[in-house]
Amino acid sequence: MTFEFEELDYQQTPLGDISLRRRSEPRLEGKILYEVKLGDEFLMSSLFTEAEIQLARLALAELKGTGLDVVVGGLGLGYTAVAALENPSVRSLMVIEVMAPVIDWHRQGLVPLGKELVSDPRCTLVHADFFDIASSPATGFNHSDENRQVHAVLLDIDHSPSHWLNPENGAFYTLQGLRNLAEKLHPGGIFGLWSNDPPDAGFNALLDSVFQSSRAHVVTFPNPYRGGESSNTVYLARK
C-alpha cells in the first residue's frame, strides 16, 4: 500500500505555527485522516471525534423548545459545530475561533465539513478570542446586541480545565471566569466543556459553585493505535 501525505496549509499565528495535514493511514486500510498541529503538538485528528460530537448532542439534549441560540468556542475540524446544526431546534450558531487560518480552511473547503458549515445560514464563523468575549462585562456574545443571552455555550479549545493551549486561558477556569460566562446564558441554559482528561472532581465542585448543577460524562471510543478504547470527558453545567 502506498503511503500518502500532504500538508494542506501552514501558517504562523500568535500562538505558534499551525498546520493542516491530510494523510492515508496504512494501519486502517488507507483511511484518509485530517490532522491539525500547533507547533509539534497534535491538536485534533478526524479519527477521534466522538467526544466532540457528543459535546453538542449531550448539551442540546438538556434543552427543550425551539429557537435555540448556541455558541461554540473553538472551530477545530468542525465536528462540534456540525453536530449542533444537526439539531433542528437550533436557530443560530456562532462559532468563535482565535486562529484565522482555521476559519479559512472551512471557507476554502480544505476540511471535509467546511462546505456544510459555511453553507448553513444559521452558522456564523467569528474570528475572535473566545475567552476575551466570555470574560467581558457585556451580558451577551454578540457585539451588535450585547444583552442577548444564549441557550448553550459549548467549549472545545484547551486540552482540559487545567491544561491550556495559552496560559492566559487559565483565568477562565476560575470562579469569576465561570460567573462571567454564566451571565451570558439564559436561565436554564447549558455550559458544555470538552476535556481530554478524566473527570476532575475539583472542577465539578467549581462548576457547582457557579451553576445550579453539573455532571461529567465519560465518552468512550475505539482507539486502533492502542487497541481497545480511549475516553474523553464532557462536562455539562446548568444555569
C-alpha positions as CSV (number, residue, x, y, z in Angstrom):
1,M,0.0,0.0,0.0
2,T,1.3,3.4,-0.9
3,F,1.7,5.9,1.9
4,E,0.4,9.4,1.0
5,F,0.9,12.6,2.9
6,E,0.0,16.2,2.1
7,E,0.4,19.4,4.0
8,L,-2.7,21.4,3.0
9,D,-1.7,24.6,4.8
10,Y,0.9,26.0,7.1
11,Q,0.6,29.4,8.8
12,Q,2.2,31.4,11.6
13,T,-0.1,32.6,14.3
14,P,0.4,34.4,17.6
15,L,0.1,31.1,19.4
16,G,2.6,29.3,17.2
17,D,2.8,27.7,13.7
18,I,-0.4,25.8,12.8
19,S,-0.7,23.2,10.1
20,L,-3.4,21.2,8.4
21,R,-2.3,17.8,7.1
22,R,-4.1,15.1,5.1
23,R,-2.7,11.6,5.0
24,S,-3.7,8.0,4.4
25,E,-3.2,5.5,7.3
26,P,-1.9,2.1,6.2
27,R,-2.9,0.6,9.6
28,L,-6.5,1.5,8.9
29,E,-6.7,0.2,5.3
30,G,-5.7,3.5,3.8
31,K,-8.3,5.6,5.6
32,I,-7.9,9.3,4.9
33,L,-7.2,11.3,8.1
34,Y,-7.1,15.1,8.6
35,E,-4.8,16.3,11.4
36,V,-4.2,19.8,13.0
37,K,-0.9,20.5,14.7
38,L,0.2,23.6,16.6
39,G,4.0,23.6,16.6
40,D,4.9,20.0,17.4
41,E,1.7,19.3,19.3
42,F,-1.3,17.5,17.8
43,L,-4.5,19.4,18.4
44,M,-7.0,17.3,16.6
45,S,-7.5,14.3,14.3
46,S,-10.5,13.3,12.3
47,L,-10.0,9.8,13.6
48,F,-11.1,10.8,17.1
49,T,-14.2,12.9,17.0
50,E,-16.8,11.1,19.1
51,A,-16.4,13.2,22.2
52,E,-16.5,16.5,20.2
53,I,-19.8,15.3,18.6
54,Q,-21.2,14.2,21.9
55,L,-20.4,17.6,23.4
56,A,-23.1,19.1,21.2
57,R,-25.5,16.3,21.4
58,L,-25.4,15.8,25.1
59,A,-25.6,19.6,25.8
60,L,-28.5,20.3,23.5
61,A,-30.4,17.2,24.7
62,E,-30.7,19.0,28.0
63,L,-32.7,21.9,26.4
64,K,-36.3,22.0,25.5
65,G,-38.1,24.1,23.0
66,T,-37.1,25.6,19.6
67,G,-35.3,28.7,18.6
68,L,-32.1,27.8,20.4
69,D,-29.1,30.2,20.1
70,V,-25.8,28.4,20.6
71,V,-22.2,29.5,20.8
72,V,-19.3,27.2,20.1
73,G,-15.8,28.1,21.4
74,G,-13.2,26.6,19.1
75,L,-13.8,25.5,15.5
76,G,-11.2,22.8,15.0
77,L,-12.3,20.5,12.2
78,G,-15.9,21.5,12.7
79,Y,-17.4,18.3,14.3
80,T,-19.0,20.0,17.3
81,A,-20.5,22.8,15.2
82,V,-21.9,20.4,12.6
83,A,-23.4,18.2,15.4
84,A,-25.1,21.3,16.8
85,L,-26.6,22.2,13.5
86,E,-28.0,18.7,13.1
87,N,-30.4,19.6,15.9
88,P,-33.5,21.2,14.2
89,S,-34.2,23.3,17.3
90,V,-31.0,25.4,16.8
91,R,-31.9,28.8,15.4
92,S,-28.4,30.3,15.3
93,L,-24.9,29.1,15.8
94,M,-21.9,31.4,16.5
95,V,-18.5,29.7,16.3
96,I,-15.7,31.7,17.8
97,E,-12.2,30.8,16.6
98,V,-9.0,32.7,17.6
99,M,-6.9,31.3,14.7
100,A,-7.8,32.9,11.3
101,P,-6.3,30.0,9.3
102,V,-8.7,27.6,10.8
103,I,-11.7,29.6,9.6
104,D,-10.1,29.9,6.2
105,W,-9.8,26.1,5.9
106,H,-13.5,25.8,6.3
107,R,-14.3,28.6,3.9
108,Q,-12.0,27.2,1.3
109,G,-13.3,23.7,1.6
110,L,-9.9,22.3,2.8
111,V,-11.6,20.2,5.5
112,P,-14.4,17.7,5.0
113,L,-17.1,19.6,6.9
114,G,-16.2,23.1,5.8
115,K,-18.7,23.4,3.0
116,E,-21.5,22.1,5.2
117,L,-20.8,24.7,7.9
118,V,-20.4,27.7,5.7
119,S,-23.4,26.9,3.6
120,D,-25.8,26.7,6.6
121,P,-27.4,30.2,7.0
122,R,-27.7,29.6,10.8
123,C,-24.0,29.4,11.2
124,T,-21.6,32.4,11.7
125,L,-17.8,32.0,12.0
126,V,-16.3,34.7,14.1
127,H,-12.5,35.4,14.3
128,A,-12.0,36.4,17.9
129,D,-10.7,35.2,21.2
130,F,-13.5,33.3,22.9
131,F,-12.0,33.9,26.4
132,D,-11.9,37.7,25.8
133,I,-15.6,37.7,24.9
134,A,-16.6,35.3,27.6
135,S,-14.9,37.4,30.3
136,S,-16.2,40.8,29.1
137,P,-18.7,42.7,31.2
138,A,-21.2,42.6,28.4
139,T,-24.1,40.2,29.0
140,G,-24.0,38.7,25.5
141,F,-21.7,37.3,22.9
142,N,-23.0,39.5,20.1
143,H,-21.4,42.9,19.7
144,S,-24.4,44.2,17.8
145,D,-26.7,43.1,20.8
146,E,-24.5,42.9,23.9
147,N,-27.5,42.0,26.1
148,R,-28.5,39.0,24.0
149,Q,-28.1,35.8,26.1
150,V,-27.8,32.4,24.5
151,H,-29.1,28.9,25.4
152,A,-25.9,26.9,25.3
153,V,-22.2,27.5,25.2
154,L,-20.0,24.6,24.0
155,L,-16.3,25.0,24.6
156,D,-13.6,22.9,23.0
157,I,-10.3,24.8,22.9
158,D,-8.0,23.7,25.7
159,H,-6.9,20.1,26.4
160,S,-8.6,20.2,29.8
161,P,-9.6,22.7,32.6
162,S,-6.0,22.5,33.9
163,H,-4.0,22.0,30.6
164,W,-4.3,25.1,28.4
165,L,-3.1,26.0,24.9
166,N,-2.4,29.5,26.1
167,P,-1.5,30.3,29.8
168,E,-3.8,33.3,29.6
169,N,-6.8,30.9,29.2
170,G,-6.4,29.8,32.8
171,A,-8.3,32.8,34.1
172,F,-11.5,31.5,32.5
173,Y,-11.4,28.3,34.6
174,T,-11.9,30.2,37.9
175,L,-14.9,31.2,40.0
176,Q,-15.0,34.7,38.4
177,G,-14.4,33.4,34.9
178,L,-17.2,31.0,35.0
179,R,-19.5,33.5,36.6
180,N,-18.9,35.9,33.7
181,L,-19.7,33.0,31.3
182,A,-22.9,32.1,33.2
183,E,-24.2,35.7,32.9
184,K,-24.3,35.1,29.1
185,L,-26.6,32.2,29.4
186,H,-30.4,32.3,29.7
187,P,-31.8,30.8,32.9
188,G,-31.8,27.1,32.4
189,G,-29.0,27.4,29.8
190,I,-26.2,24.8,29.4
191,F,-22.5,25.2,29.5
192,G,-20.7,22.3,28.0
193,L,-16.9,21.6,28.0
194,W,-14.8,19.0,26.3
195,S,-11.7,17.7,28.1
196,N,-9.0,15.2,27.1
197,D,-8.5,14.2,30.8
198,P,-10.6,12.0,33.1
199,P,-13.3,13.7,35.2
200,D,-11.9,16.1,37.7
201,A,-13.9,16.3,41.0
202,G,-12.3,19.6,41.8
203,F,-13.6,21.2,38.6
204,N,-17.0,19.7,39.1
205,A,-17.1,21.3,42.5
206,L,-16.1,24.6,40.9
207,L,-18.9,24.3,38.4
208,D,-21.4,23.5,41.2
209,S,-20.3,26.7,43.0
210,V,-21.4,28.8,39.9
211,F,-24.2,26.8,38.3
212,Q,-27.3,25.1,39.6
213,S,-25.9,21.7,38.8
214,S,-23.2,19.9,36.9
215,R,-22.0,16.4,35.9
216,A,-19.3,14.8,33.9
217,H,-19.9,12.3,31.1
218,V,-17.2,9.9,30.1
219,V,-17.3,9.4,26.3
220,T,-15.5,6.2,25.1
221,F,-14.5,5.5,21.5
222,P,-12.3,2.8,19.8
223,N,-8.6,3.5,19.6
224,P,-7.0,1.4,16.8
225,Y,-3.5,2.6,17.7
226,R,-3.6,1.5,21.3
227,G,-6.2,-1.2,21.0
228,G,-9.4,-1.3,23.0
229,E,-11.0,2.1,23.9
230,S,-10.0,5.6,24.9
231,S,-12.1,8.2,26.5
232,N,-12.7,11.9,26.9
233,T,-14.8,13.9,29.3
234,V,-17.8,16.1,28.6
235,Y,-18.8,18.4,31.4
236,L,-22.3,19.9,31.5
237,A,-23.5,22.6,33.8
238,R,-27.0,24.1,34.0
239,K,-27.6,27.7,35.0
